[in-house]
Amino acid sequence: MILVTATILALAAQSSAPAGETKPDGFRMAPTSAFVDGTPEELRAFAEERFREMDKDGSGFVERGEAPVPQIRLTEGTWEGDGPPPRKWFEQQQSQAIPIGADMARAAYIARGDANEDGKLSFDEYLTIRNSGFDAKQIPVGWREQRQAQR
C-alpha cells in the first residue's frame, strides 16, 4: 500500500481530450470518461506522437525549451492503493496550484525522467514518465477515434 500526498502534474500537452470541470483558479483536468484503456500498440503510438510533438527541432530529445509547462498542484488527499492513483481519484480531490515559473516547471518536468542527467529527455526517458502516471494505460477517446478514421 502506498501512502502519498499527491502532486498533480497537469500537462495540457499530454491530453487531446476535452477539459473537465474548471476549478476556481482556472485549472481543468480532462474527465475519466474522456479516456479508454489502450492496447499496447495504441499506447506506444500515442506516446510516440506526443514525443514528436514536443521534440520541435527533431533532435530525438525533448530539451527544456521544448518541454510542456506543467501546472504543479498539491492535494492533501492520501492515496492508499497500489501504484499511482487513478485519474478518477484526482478528479475527486481538492487541489491548489503551486506558484512556480514556466522555466522551473519545465525543468521539473525534464528532471522527473532524466535518468542520465543530461538535461533532456530521450524517448525511453519520456516513456518512463508516461508509464508512471495515472493515465499510463489510457489514451484519449478522441485520439483513438481520429486514428481509426485515418485508416
Secondary structure, 3 states (H helix, E strand, C coil): CCCEEEEEEECHHHCCCCCCCECCCCCECCCHHHEEECCHHHHHHHHHHHHHHHCCCCCCCEEHHHCCCCEEEEEEEEECCCCCCCHHHHHCCCEEECCCCHHHHHHHHHHHHCCCCCCEECHHHHHHHHHHCCCCCEEEHHHHHHHHHHC
